[in-house]
Amino acid sequence: MIIRVWRAEVKPGTEQEFWDFIQNNAVPLMHRARGLMALHVCNVFGGGSEFVMVSAWKDMESMRAFTGESWRDAVILPGEEKFVQ
């Protein structure tokens, strides 16, 4: 099993919009990915501007099928860049 942790700091005032974007776009996309075993997304301090996404993958091959070869880099969906600092 491979655990991948992604952290994001979002621009002030965009927290709710970012949360909605993640729930409506990133989460469904990831749930369709083969080899994803678990996914947890949270707002670190329950209302702050820092978010964490923890994903568990069956193996490195499964994770790379989702992230691409640059698996250490964030996967930023179109439209997401306007939120992230």
HTML snippet that shows the backbone in 3Dmol.js (N, CA, C, O; Angstrom):
<script src="https://3Dmol.org/build/3Dmol-min.js"></script>
<div id="view" style="width:600px;height:400px;position:relative"></div>
<script>
const pdb = `
ATOM      1  N   MET A   1       0.848  -1.177   0.000  1.00  0.00           N
ATOM      2  CA  MET A   1       0.000   0.000   0.000  1.00  0.00           C
ATOM      3  C   MET A   1       0.890   1.235   0.000  1.00  0.00           C
ATOM      4  O   MET A   1       1.929   1.270   0.659  1.00  0.00           O
ATOM      5  N   ILE A   2       0.466   2.240  -0.746  1.00  0.00           N
ATOM      6  CA  ILE A   2       1.170   3.518  -0.839  1.00  0.00           C
ATOM      7  C   ILE A   2       0.245   4.607  -0.289  1.00  0.00           C
ATOM      8  O   ILE A   2      -0.921   4.697  -0.674  1.00  0.00           O
ATOM      9  N   ILE A   3       0.777   5.428   0.611  1.00  0.00           N
ATOM     10  CA  ILE A   3       0.024   6.556   1.158  1.00  0.00           C
ATOM     11  C   ILE A   3       0.578   7.828   0.531  1.00  0.00           C
ATOM     12  O   ILE A   3       1.788   8.052   0.520  1.00  0.00           O
ATOM     13  N   ARG A   4      -0.309   8.646   0.016  1.00  0.00           N
ATOM     14  CA  ARG A   4       0.093   9.913  -0.593  1.00  0.00           C
ATOM     15  C   ARG A   4      -0.616  11.034   0.157  1.00  0.00           C
ATOM     16  O   ARG A   4      -1.831  10.985   0.349  1.00  0.00           O
ATOM     17  N   VAL A   5       0.137  12.041   0.581  1.00  0.00           N
ATOM     18  CA  VAL A   5      -0.417  13.174   1.315  1.00  0.00           C
ATOM     19  C   VAL A   5      -0.194  14.433   0.498  1.00  0.00           C
ATOM     20  O   VAL A   5       0.923  14.726   0.070  1.00  0.00           O
ATOM     21  N   TRP A   6      -1.264  15.166   0.292  1.00  0.00           N
ATOM     22  CA  TRP A   6      -1.203  16.426  -0.443  1.00  0.00           C
ATOM     23  C   TRP A   6      -1.764  17.516   0.443  1.00  0.00           C
ATOM     24  O   TRP A   6      -2.843  17.368   1.017  1.00  0.00           O
ATOM     25  N   ARG A   7      -1.031  18.613   0.555  1.00  0.00           N
ATOM     26  CA  ARG A   7      -1.470  19.744   1.365  1.00  0.00           C
ATOM     27  C   ARG A   7      -1.603  20.958   0.465  1.00  0.00           C
ATOM     28  O   ARG A   7      -0.821  21.145  -0.467  1.00  0.00           O
ATOM     29  N   ALA A   8      -2.595  21.776   0.752  1.00  0.00           N
ATOM     30  CA  ALA A   8      -2.784  23.009  -0.013  1.00  0.00           C
ATOM     31  C   ALA A   8      -3.175  24.142   0.909  1.00  0.00           C
ATOM     32  O   ALA A   8      -3.969  23.972   1.833  1.00  0.00           O
ATOM     33  N   GLU A   9      -2.614  25.275   0.645  1.00  0.00           N
ATOM     34  CA  GLU A   9      -2.998  26.515   1.318  1.00  0.00           C
ATOM     35  C   GLU A   9      -3.778  27.302   0.279  1.00  0.00           C
ATOM     36  O   GLU A   9      -3.268  27.585  -0.805  1.00  0.00           O
ATOM     37  N   VAL A  10      -5.014  27.657   0.608  1.00  0.00           N
ATOM     38  CA  VAL A  10      -5.841  28.375  -0.367  1.00  0.00           C
ATOM     39  C   VAL A  10      -5.906  29.855  -0.027  1.00  0.00           C
ATOM     40  O   VAL A  10      -5.666  30.271   1.106  1.00  0.00           O
ATOM     41  N   LYS A  11      -6.236  30.626  -1.039  1.00  0.00           N
ATOM     42  CA  LYS A  11      -6.326  32.076  -0.869  1.00  0.00           C
ATOM     43  C   LYS A  11      -7.442  32.417   0.120  1.00  0.00           C
ATOM     44  O   LYS A  11      -8.511  31.807   0.082  1.00  0.00           O
ATOM     45  N   PRO A  12      -7.202  33.371   0.991  1.00  0.00           N
ATOM     46  CA  PRO A  12      -8.215  33.774   1.972  1.00  0.00           C
ATOM     47  C   PRO A  12      -9.533  34.137   1.292  1.00  0.00           C
ATOM     48  O   PRO A  12      -9.555  34.822   0.269  1.00  0.00           O
ATOM     49  N   GLY A  13     -10.611  33.670   1.873  1.00  0.00           N
ATOM     50  CA  GLY A  13     -11.930  33.949   1.355  1.00  0.00           C
ATOM     51  C   GLY A  13     -12.432  32.952   0.320  1.00  0.00           C
ATOM     52  O   GLY A  13     -13.576  33.036  -0.126  1.00  0.00           O
ATOM     53  N   THR A  14     -11.562  31.991  -0.070  1.00  0.00           N
ATOM     54  CA  THR A  14     -11.974  30.999  -1.077  1.00  0.00           C
ATOM     55  C   THR A  14     -12.150  29.609  -0.476  1.00  0.00           C
ATOM     56  O   THR A  14     -12.331  28.638  -1.210  1.00  0.00           O
ATOM     57  N   GLU A  15     -12.097  29.504   0.838  1.00  0.00           N
ATOM     58  CA  GLU A  15     -12.120  28.195   1.494  1.00  0.00           C
ATOM     59  C   GLU A  15     -13.356  27.367   1.136  1.00  0.00           C
ATOM     60  O   GLU A  15     -13.225  26.200   0.766  1.00  0.00           O
ATOM     61  N   GLN A  16     -14.532  27.941   1.239  1.00  0.00           N
ATOM     62  CA  GLN A  16     -15.753  27.189   0.951  1.00  0.00           C
ATOM     63  C   GLN A  16     -15.851  26.836  -0.522  1.00  0.00           C
ATOM     64  O   GLN A  16     -16.248  25.723  -0.868  1.00  0.00           O
ATOM     65  N   GLU A  17     -15.496  27.762  -1.383  1.00  0.00           N
ATOM     66  CA  GLU A  17     -15.526  27.504  -2.829  1.00  0.00           C
ATOM     67  C   GLU A  17     -14.528  26.404  -3.205  1.00  0.00           C
ATOM     68  O   GLU A  17     -14.820  25.555  -4.048  1.00  0.00           O
ATOM     69  N   PHE A  18     -13.343  26.426  -2.570  1.00  0.00           N
ATOM     70  CA  PHE A  18     -12.345  25.380  -2.813  1.00  0.00           C
ATOM     71  C   PHE A  18     -12.876  24.026  -2.332  1.00  0.00           C
ATOM     72  O   PHE A  18     -12.763  23.026  -3.041  1.00  0.00           O
ATOM     73  N   TRP A  19     -13.447  23.996  -1.142  1.00  0.00           N
ATOM     74  CA  TRP A  19     -14.010  22.757  -0.599  1.00  0.00           C
ATOM     75  C   TRP A  19     -15.057  22.176  -1.552  1.00  0.00           C
ATOM     76  O   TRP A  19     -15.051  20.979  -1.841  1.00  0.00           O
ATOM     77  N   ASP A  20     -15.941  23.027  -2.029  1.00  0.00           N
ATOM     78  CA  ASP A  20     -16.974  22.579  -2.969  1.00  0.00           C
ATOM     79  C   ASP A  20     -16.344  22.059  -4.262  1.00  0.00           C
ATOM     80  O   ASP A  20     -16.780  21.043  -4.804  1.00  0.00           O
ATOM     81  N   PHE A  21     -15.323  22.751  -4.752  1.00  0.00           N
ATOM     82  CA  PHE A  21     -14.633  22.324  -5.976  1.00  0.00           C
ATOM     83  C   PHE A  21     -14.023  20.940  -5.784  1.00  0.00           C
ATOM     84  O   PHE A  21     -14.172  20.067  -6.639  1.00  0.00           O
ATOM     85  N   ILE A  22     -13.341  20.743  -4.670  1.00  0.00           N
ATOM     86  CA  ILE A  22     -12.709  19.450  -4.394  1.00  0.00           C
ATOM     87  C   ILE A  22     -13.761  18.350  -4.295  1.00  0.00           C
ATOM     88  O   ILE A  22     -13.596  17.281  -4.883  1.00  0.00           O
ATOM     89  N   GLN A  23     -14.836  18.604  -3.559  1.00  0.00           N
ATOM     90  CA  GLN A  23     -15.880  17.597  -3.379  1.00  0.00           C
ATOM     91  C   GLN A  23     -16.598  17.258  -4.685  1.00  0.00           C
ATOM     92  O   GLN A  23     -16.991  16.112  -4.899  1.00  0.00           O
ATOM     93  N   ASN A  24     -16.766  18.247  -5.549  1.00  0.00           N
ATOM     94  CA  ASN A  24     -17.507  18.041  -6.796  1.00  0.00           C
ATOM     95  C   ASN A  24     -16.647  17.585  -7.964  1.00  0.00           C
ATOM     96  O   ASN A  24     -17.176  17.080  -8.954  1.00  0.00           O
ATOM     97  N   ASN A  25     -15.329  17.753  -7.870  1.00  0.00           N
ATOM     98  CA  ASN A  25     -14.450  17.442  -8.994  1.00  0.00           C
ATOM     99  C   ASN A  25     -13.365  16.431  -8.649  1.00  0.00           C
ATOM    100  O   ASN A  25     -13.315  15.348  -9.232  1.00  0.00           O
ATOM    101  N   ALA A  26     -12.500  16.777  -7.707  1.00  0.00           N
ATOM    102  CA  ALA A  26     -11.355  15.913  -7.392  1.00  0.00           C
ATOM    103  C   ALA A  26     -11.781  14.595  -6.752  1.00  0.00           C
ATOM    104  O   ALA A  26     -11.289  13.534  -7.137  1.00  0.00           O
ATOM    105  N   VAL A  27     -12.681  14.651  -5.788  1.00  0.00           N
ATOM    106  CA  VAL A  27     -13.080  13.427  -5.085  1.00  0.00           C
ATOM    107  C   VAL A  27     -13.734  12.420  -6.041  1.00  0.00           C
ATOM    108  O   VAL A  27     -13.344  11.253  -6.033  1.00  0.00           O
ATOM    109  N   PRO A  28     -14.711  12.826  -6.863  1.00  0.00           N
ATOM    110  CA  PRO A  28     -15.291  11.853  -7.796  1.00  0.00           C
ATOM    111  C   PRO A  28     -14.255  11.307  -8.793  1.00  0.00           C
ATOM    112  O   PRO A  28     -14.273  10.120  -9.121  1.00  0.00           O
ATOM    113  N   LEU A  29     -13.366  12.166  -9.265  1.00  0.00           N
ATOM    114  CA  LEU A  29     -12.323  11.727 -10.192  1.00  0.00           C
ATOM    115  C   LEU A  29     -11.431  10.675  -9.546  1.00  0.00           C
ATOM    116  O   LEU A  29     -11.127   9.649 -10.155  1.00  0.00           O
ATOM    117  N   MET A  30     -11.018  10.930  -8.322  1.00  0.00           N
ATOM    118  CA  MET A  30     -10.137   9.987  -7.637  1.00  0.00           C
ATOM    119  C   MET A  30     -10.851   8.679  -7.324  1.00  0.00           C
ATOM    120  O   MET A  30     -10.247   7.610  -7.412  1.00  0.00           O
ATOM    121  N   HIS A  31     -12.111   8.748  -6.965  1.00  0.00           N
ATOM    122  CA  HIS A  31     -12.854   7.525  -6.664  1.00  0.00           C
ATOM    123  C   HIS A  31     -13.010   6.619  -7.890  1.00  0.00           C
ATOM    124  O   HIS A  31     -13.231   5.417  -7.749  1.00  0.00           O
ATOM    125  N   ARG A  32     -12.895   7.189  -9.077  1.00  0.00           N
ATOM    126  CA  ARG A  32     -12.946   6.380 -10.297  1.00  0.00           C
ATOM    127  C   ARG A  32     -11.594   5.762 -10.642  1.00  0.00           C
ATOM    128  O   ARG A  32     -11.522   4.889 -11.507  1.00  0.00           O
ATOM    129  N   ALA A  33     -10.525   6.200  -9.982  1.00  0.00           N
ATOM    130  CA  ALA A  33      -9.179   5.714 -10.289  1.00  0.00           C
ATOM    131  C   ALA A  33      -8.992   4.281  -9.804  1.00  0.00           C
ATOM    132  O   ALA A  33      -9.316   3.955  -8.662  1.00  0.00           O
ATOM    133  N   ARG A  34      -8.469   3.435 -10.677  1.00  0.00           N
ATOM    134  CA  ARG A  34      -8.191   2.049 -10.297  1.00  0.00           C
ATOM    135  C   ARG A  34      -7.071   2.015  -9.268  1.00  0.00           C
ATOM    136  O   ARG A  34      -6.068   2.716  -9.406  1.00  0.00           O
ATOM    137  N   GLY A  35      -7.243   1.214  -8.257  1.00  0.00           N
ATOM    138  CA  GLY A  35      -6.217   1.049  -7.241  1.00  0.00           C
ATOM    139  C   GLY A  35      -6.343   1.971  -6.045  1.00  0.00           C
ATOM    140  O   GLY A  35      -5.593   1.828  -5.079  1.00  0.00           O
ATOM    141  N   LEU A  36      -7.284   2.925  -6.084  1.00  0.00           N
ATOM    142  CA  LEU A  36      -7.497   3.785  -4.916  1.00  0.00           C
ATOM    143  C   LEU A  36      -8.209   2.957  -3.853  1.00  0.00           C
ATOM    144  O   LEU A  36      -9.261   2.372  -4.109  1.00  0.00           O
ATOM    145  N   MET A  37      -7.631   2.913  -2.672  1.00  0.00           N
ATOM    146  CA  MET A  37      -8.195   2.112  -1.586  1.00  0.00           C
ATOM    147  C   MET A  37      -8.940   2.967  -0.562  1.00  0.00           C
ATOM    148  O   MET A  37      -9.916   2.518   0.039  1.00  0.00           O
ATOM    149  N   ALA A  38      -8.473   4.201  -0.369  1.00  0.00           N
ATOM    150  CA  ALA A  38      -9.107   5.094   0.606  1.00  0.00           C
ATOM    151  C   ALA A  38      -8.757   6.527   0.257  1.00  0.00           C
ATOM    152  O   ALA A  38      -7.710   6.798  -0.331  1.00  0.00           O
ATOM    153  N   LEU A  39      -9.646   7.445   0.626  1.00  0.00           N
ATOM    154  CA  LEU A  39      -9.425   8.864   0.376  1.00  0.00           C
ATOM    155  C   LEU A  39     -10.045   9.658   1.515  1.00  0.00           C
ATOM    156  O   LEU A  39     -11.202   9.449   1.880  1.00  0.00           O
ATOM    157  N   HIS A  40      -9.263  10.563   2.064  1.00  0.00           N
ATOM    158  CA  HIS A  40      -9.742  11.441   3.135  1.00  0.00           C
ATOM    159  C   HIS A  40      -9.337  12.870   2.791  1.00  0.00           C
ATOM    160  O   HIS A  40      -8.179  13.137   2.471  1.00  0.00           O
ATOM    161  N   VAL A  41     -10.291  13.773   2.861  1.00  0.00           N
ATOM    162  CA  VAL A  41     -10.038  15.187   2.601  1.00  0.00           C
ATOM    163  C   VAL A  41     -10.527  15.961   3.809  1.00  0.00           C
ATOM    164  O   VAL A  41     -11.632  15.732   4.300  1.00  0.00           O
ATOM    165  N   CYS A  42      -9.699  16.878   4.285  1.00  0.00           N
ATOM    166  CA  CYS A  42     -10.146  17.662   5.438  1.00  0.00           C
ATOM    167  C   CYS A  42      -9.572  19.058   5.399  1.00  0.00           C
ATOM    168  O   CYS A  42      -8.551  19.331   4.768  1.00  0.00           O
ATOM    169  N   ASN A  43     -10.267  19.924   6.096  1.00  0.00           N
ATOM    170  CA  ASN A  43      -9.808  21.277   6.362  1.00  0.00           C
ATOM    171  C   ASN A  43      -9.078  21.165   7.691  1.00  0.00           C
ATOM    172  O   ASN A  43      -9.682  20.790   8.696  1.00  0.00           O
ATOM    173  N   VAL A  44      -7.798  21.482   7.713  1.00  0.00           N
ATOM    174  CA  VAL A  44      -6.947  21.178   8.854  1.00  0.00           C
ATOM    175  C   VAL A  44      -7.480  21.712  10.176  1.00  0.00           C
ATOM    176  O   VAL A  44      -7.493  20.984  11.168  1.00  0.00           O
ATOM    177  N   PHE A  45      -7.912  22.945  10.209  1.00  0.00           N
ATOM    178  CA  PHE A  45      -8.380  23.509  11.471  1.00  0.00           C
ATOM    179  C   PHE A  45      -9.860  23.823  11.442  1.00  0.00           C
ATOM    180  O   PHE A  45     -10.322  24.735  12.129  1.00  0.00           O
ATOM    181  N   GLY A  46     -10.606  23.071  10.649  1.00  0.00           N
ATOM    182  CA  GLY A  46     -12.055  23.243  10.601  1.00  0.00           C
ATOM    183  C   GLY A  46     -12.491  24.650  10.274  1.00  0.00           C
ATOM    184  O   GLY A  46     -13.236  25.262  11.041  1.00  0.00           O
ATOM    185  N   GLY A  47     -12.052  25.164   9.177  1.00  0.00           N
ATOM    186  CA  GLY A  47     -12.448  26.501   8.757  1.00  0.00           C
ATOM    187  C   GLY A  47     -11.270  27.354   8.344  1.00  0.00           C
ATOM    188  O   GLY A  47     -11.453  28.482   7.886  1.00  0.00           O
ATOM    189  N   GLY A  48     -10.062  26.835   8.497  1.00  0.00           N
ATOM    190  CA  GLY A  48      -8.873  27.577   8.088  1.00  0.00           C
ATOM    191  C   GLY A  48      -8.619  27.451   6.600  1.00  0.00           C
ATOM    192  O   GLY A  48      -9.444  26.915   5.860  1.00  0.00           O
ATOM    193  N   SER A  49      -7.481  27.942   6.172  1.00  0.00           N
ATOM    194  CA  SER A  49      -7.171  27.958   4.742  1.00  0.00           C
ATOM    195  C   SER A  49      -6.265  26.805   4.311  1.00  0.00           C
ATOM    196  O   SER A  49      -5.856  26.749   3.152  1.00  0.00           O
ATOM    197  N   GLU A  50      -5.945  25.884   5.224  1.00  0.00           N
ATOM    198  CA  GLU A  50      -5.104  24.740   4.883  1.00  0.00           C
ATOM    199  C   GLU A  50      -5.956  23.476   4.766  1.00  0.00           C
ATOM    200  O   GLU A  50      -6.768  23.169   5.638  1.00  0.00           O
ATOM    201  N   PHE A  51      -5.747  22.757   3.666  1.00  0.00           N
ATOM    202  CA  PHE A  51      -6.469  21.523   3.389  1.00  0.00           C
ATOM    203  C   PHE A  51      -5.474  20.392   3.195  1.00  0.00           C
ATOM    204  O   PHE A  51      -4.354  20.606   2.733  1.00  0.00           O
ATOM    205  N   VAL A  52      -5.895  19.192   3.550  1.00  0.00           N
ATOM    206  CA  VAL A  52      -5.065  17.999   3.385  1.00  0.00           C
ATOM    207  C   VAL A  52      -5.900  16.916   2.713  1.00  0.00           C
ATOM    208  O   VAL A  52      -7.067  16.706   3.044  1.00  0.00           O
ATOM    209  N   MET A  53      -5.268  16.237   1.761  1.00  0.00           N
ATOM    210  CA  MET A  53      -5.893  15.095   1.105  1.00  0.00           C
ATOM    211  C   MET A  53      -4.942  13.913   1.287  1.00  0.00           C
ATOM    212  O   MET A  53      -3.784  13.967   0.873  1.00  0.00           O
ATOM    213  N   VAL A  54      -5.440  12.854   1.906  1.00  0.00           N
ATOM    214  CA  VAL A  54      -4.656  11.643   2.122  1.00  0.00           C
ATOM    215  C   VAL A  54      -5.299  10.530   1.301  1.00  0.00           C
ATOM    216  O   VAL A  54      -6.479  10.222   1.462  1.00  0.00           O
ATOM    217  N   SER A  55      -4.507   9.940   0.427  1.00  0.00           N
ATOM    218  CA  SER A  55      -5.022   8.848  -0.396  1.00  0.00           C
ATOM    219  C   SER A  55      -4.170   7.607  -0.184  1.00  0.00           C
ATOM    220  O   SER A  55      -2.954   7.694  -0.011  1.00  0.00           O
ATOM    221  N   ALA A  56      -4.820   6.457  -0.200  1.00  0.00           N
ATOM    222  CA  ALA A  56      -4.129   5.167  -0.068  1.00  0.00           C
ATOM    223  C   ALA A  56      -4.326   4.420  -1.387  1.00  0.00           C
ATOM    224  O   ALA A  56      -5.444   4.291  -1.884  1.00  0.00           O
ATOM    225  N   TRP A  57      -3.228   3.938  -1.934  1.00  0.00           N
ATOM    226  CA  TRP A  57      -3.223   3.262  -3.230  1.00  0.00           C
ATOM    227  C   TRP A  57      -2.733   1.835  -3.078  1.00  0.00           C
ATOM    228  O   TRP A  57      -1.895   1.535  -2.227  1.00  0.00           O
ATOM    229  N   LYS A  58      -3.266   0.965  -3.912  1.00  0.00           N
ATOM    230  CA  LYS A  58      -2.902  -0.454  -3.879  1.00  0.00           C
ATOM    231  C   LYS A  58      -1.395  -0.630  -4.060  1.00  0.00           C
ATOM    232  O   LYS A  58      -0.766  -1.422  -3.358  1.00  0.00           O
ATOM    233  N   ASP A  59      -0.828   0.110  -5.002  1.00  0.00           N
ATOM    234  CA  ASP A  59       0.602   0.009  -5.277  1.00  0.00           C
ATOM    235  C   ASP A  59       1.058   1.251  -6.035  1.00  0.00           C
ATOM    236  O   ASP A  59       0.248   2.101  -6.403  1.00  0.00           O
ATOM    237  N   MET A  60       2.363   1.343  -6.263  1.00  0.00           N
ATOM    238  CA  MET A  60       2.941   2.492  -6.941  1.00  0.00           C
ATOM    239  C   MET A  60       2.406   2.613  -8.372  1.00  0.00           C
ATOM    240  O   MET A  60       2.182   3.722  -8.858  1.00  0.00           O
ATOM    241  N   GLU A  61       2.207   1.512  -9.026  1.00  0.00           N
ATOM    242  CA  GLU A  61       1.693   1.520 -10.394  1.00  0.00           C
ATOM    243  C   GLU A  61       0.307   2.170 -10.450  1.00  0.00           C
ATOM    244  O   GLU A  61       0.028   2.962 -11.350  1.00  0.00           O
ATOM    245  N   SER A  62      -0.545   1.840  -9.505  1.00  0.00           N
ATOM    246  CA  SER A  62      -1.890   2.432  -9.448  1.00  0.00           C
ATOM    247  C   SER A  62      -1.812   3.932  -9.217  1.00  0.00           C
ATOM    248  O   SER A  62      -2.516   4.703  -9.869  1.00  0.00           O
ATOM    249  N   MET A  63      -0.961   4.345  -8.294  1.00  0.00           N
ATOM    250  CA  MET A  63      -0.835   5.766  -7.995  1.00  0.00           C
ATOM    251  C   MET A  63      -0.301   6.514  -9.211  1.00  0.00           C
ATOM    252  O   MET A  63      -0.813   7.579  -9.557  1.00  0.00           O
ATOM    253  N   ARG A  64       0.712   5.972  -9.855  1.00  0.00           N
ATOM    254  CA  ARG A  64       1.291   6.630 -11.032  1.00  0.00           C
ATOM    255  C   ARG A  64       0.313   6.686 -12.201  1.00  0.00           C
ATOM    256  O   ARG A  64       0.388   7.600 -13.022  1.00  0.00           O
ATOM    257  N   ALA A  65      -0.595   5.731 -12.287  1.00  0.00           N
ATOM    258  CA  ALA A  65      -1.607   5.771 -13.347  1.00  0.00           C
ATOM    259  C   ALA A  65      -2.498   7.003 -13.168  1.00  0.00           C
ATOM    260  O   ALA A  65      -3.017   7.547 -14.143  1.00  0.00           O
ATOM    261  N   PHE A  66      -2.668   7.431 -11.931  1.00  0.00           N
ATOM    262  CA  PHE A  66      -3.472   8.627 -11.656  1.00  0.00           C
ATOM    263  C   PHE A  66      -2.633   9.902 -11.744  1.00  0.00           C
ATOM    264  O   PHE A  66      -3.054  10.879 -12.364  1.00  0.00           O
ATOM    265  N   THR A  67      -1.456   9.899 -11.132  1.00  0.00           N
ATOM    266  CA  THR A  67      -0.648  11.119 -11.020  1.00  0.00           C
ATOM    267  C   THR A  67       0.245  11.379 -12.218  1.00  0.00           C
ATOM    268  O   THR A  67       0.622  12.522 -12.474  1.00  0.00           O
ATOM    269  N   GLY A  68       0.587  10.334 -12.953  1.00  0.00           N
ATOM    270  CA  GLY A  68       1.613  10.452 -13.982  1.00  0.00           C
ATOM    271  C   GLY A  68       2.970  10.192 -13.364  1.00  0.00           C
ATOM    272  O   GLY A  68       3.077   9.919 -12.169  1.00  0.00           O
ATOM    273  N   GLU A  69       3.998  10.279 -14.175  1.00  0.00           N
ATOM    274  CA  GLU A  69       5.350   9.987 -13.687  1.00  0.00           C
ATOM    275  C   GLU A  69       5.827  10.989 -12.641  1.00  0.00           C
ATOM    276  O   GLU A  69       6.664  10.651 -11.805  1.00  0.00           O
ATOM    277  N   SER A  70       5.316  12.199 -12.672  1.00  0.00           N
ATOM    278  CA  SER A  70       5.701  13.225 -11.692  1.00  0.00           C
ATOM    279  C   SER A  70       4.832  13.095 -10.448  1.00  0.00           C
ATOM    280  O   SER A  70       4.161  14.043 -10.042  1.00  0.00           O
ATOM    281  N   TRP A  71       4.854  11.914  -9.856  1.00  0.00           N
ATOM    282  CA  TRP A  71       3.951  11.605  -8.739  1.00  0.00           C
ATOM    283  C   TRP A  71       4.215  12.444  -7.498  1.00  0.00           C
ATOM    284  O   TRP A  71       3.351  12.536  -6.626  1.00  0.00           O
ATOM    285  N   ARG A  72       5.378  13.052  -7.401  1.00  0.00           N
ATOM    286  CA  ARG A  72       5.681  13.905  -6.246  1.00  0.00           C
ATOM    287  C   ARG A  72       5.039  15.288  -6.373  1.00  0.00           C
ATOM    288  O   ARG A  72       4.931  16.024  -5.392  1.00  0.00           O
ATOM    289  N   ASP A  73       4.620  15.629  -7.579  1.00  0.00           N
ATOM    290  CA  ASP A  73       3.990  16.929  -7.826  1.00  0.00           C
ATOM    291  C   ASP A  73       2.484  16.833  -7.608  1.00  0.00           C
ATOM    292  O   ASP A  73       1.886  15.771  -7.779  1.00  0.00           O
ATOM    293  N   ALA A  74       1.893  17.935  -7.234  1.00  0.00           N
ATOM    294  CA  ALA A  74       0.447  17.985  -7.039  1.00  0.00           C
ATOM    295  C   ALA A  74      -0.275  17.780  -8.366  1.00  0.00           C
ATOM    296  O   ALA A  74       0.192  18.223  -9.415  1.00  0.00           O
ATOM    297  N   VAL A  75      -1.399  17.114  -8.308  1.00  0.00           N
ATOM    298  CA  VAL A  75      -2.284  17.005  -9.459  1.00  0.00           C
ATOM    299  C   VAL A  75      -3.295  18.137  -9.318  1.00  0.00           C
ATOM    300  O   VAL A  75      -4.188  18.080  -8.474  1.00  0.00           O
ATOM    301  N   ILE A  76      -3.150  19.155 -10.141  1.00  0.00           N
ATOM    302  CA  ILE A  76      -4.017  20.328 -10.082  1.00  0.00           C
ATOM    303  C   ILE A  76      -4.992  20.247 -11.249  1.00  0.00           C
ATOM    304  O   ILE A  76      -4.582  20.254 -12.410  1.00  0.00           O
ATOM    305  N   LEU A  77      -6.260  20.173 -10.943  1.00  0.00           N
ATOM    306  CA  LEU A  77      -7.285  20.101 -11.978  1.00  0.00           C
ATOM    307  C   LEU A  77      -7.514  21.465 -12.612  1.00  0.00           C
ATOM    308  O   LEU A  77      -7.276  22.488 -11.970  1.00  0.00           O
ATOM    309  N   PRO A  78      -7.972  21.499 -13.865  1.00  0.00           N
ATOM    310  CA  PRO A  78      -8.315  22.777 -14.477  1.00  0.00           C
ATOM    311  C   PRO A  78      -9.337  23.530 -13.605  1.00  0.00           C
ATOM    312  O   PRO A  78     -10.361  22.979 -13.202  1.00  0.00           O
ATOM    313  N   GLY A  79      -9.030  24.785 -13.333  1.00  0.00           N
ATOM    314  CA  GLY A  79      -9.897  25.598 -12.480  1.00  0.00           C
ATOM    315  C   GLY A  79      -9.468  25.622 -11.025  1.00  0.00           C
ATOM    316  O   GLY A  79      -9.858  26.521 -10.280  1.00  0.00           O
ATOM    317  N   GLU A  80      -8.674  24.653 -10.612  1.00  0.00           N
ATOM    318  CA  GLU A  80      -8.234  24.582  -9.213  1.00  0.00           C
ATOM    319  C   GLU A  80      -7.138  25.585  -8.886  1.00  0.00           C
ATOM    320  O   GLU A  80      -7.012  26.029  -7.744  1.00  0.00           O
ATOM    321  N   GLU A  81      -6.353  25.938  -9.884  1.00  0.00           N
ATOM    322  CA  GLU A  81      -5.210  26.821  -9.663  1.00  0.00           C
ATOM    323  C   GLU A  81      -5.618  28.192  -9.120  1.00  0.00           C
ATOM    324  O   GLU A  81      -4.810  28.860  -8.475  1.00  0.00           O
ATOM    325  N   LYS A  82      -6.851  28.617  -9.369  1.00  0.00           N
ATOM    326  CA  LYS A  82      -7.285  29.940  -8.894  1.00  0.00           C
ATOM    327  C   LYS A  82      -7.454  29.993  -7.384  1.00  0.00           C
ATOM    328  O   LYS A  82      -7.534  31.078  -6.808  1.00  0.00           O
ATOM    329  N   PHE A  83      -7.508  28.834  -6.736  1.00  0.00           N
ATOM    330  CA  PHE A  83      -7.682  28.781  -5.276  1.00  0.00           C
ATOM    331  C   PHE A  83      -6.352  28.651  -4.518  1.00  0.00           C
ATOM    332  O   PHE A  83      -6.183  29.219  -3.439  1.00  0.00           O
ATOM    333  N   VAL A  84      -5.432  27.910  -5.091  1.00  0.00           N
ATOM    334  CA  VAL A  84      -4.220  27.500  -4.377  1.00  0.00           C
ATOM    335  C   VAL A  84      -3.171  28.613  -4.403  1.00  0.00           C
ATOM    336  O   VAL A  84      -2.921  29.236  -5.435  1.00  0.00           O
ATOM    337  N   GLN A  85      -2.571  28.838  -3.243  1.00  0.00           N
ATOM    338  CA  GLN A  85      -1.505  29.846  -3.139  1.00  0.00           C
ATOM    339  C   GLN A  85      -0.179  29.234  -3.513  1.00  0.00           C
ATOM    340  O   GLN A  85       0.845  29.918  -3.490  1.00  0.00           O
TER     341      GLN A  85
END
`;
const viewer = $3Dmol.createViewer("view");
viewer.addModel(pdb, "pdb");
viewer.setStyle({}, {cartoon: {color: "spectrum"}});
viewer.zoomTo();
viewer.render();
</script>
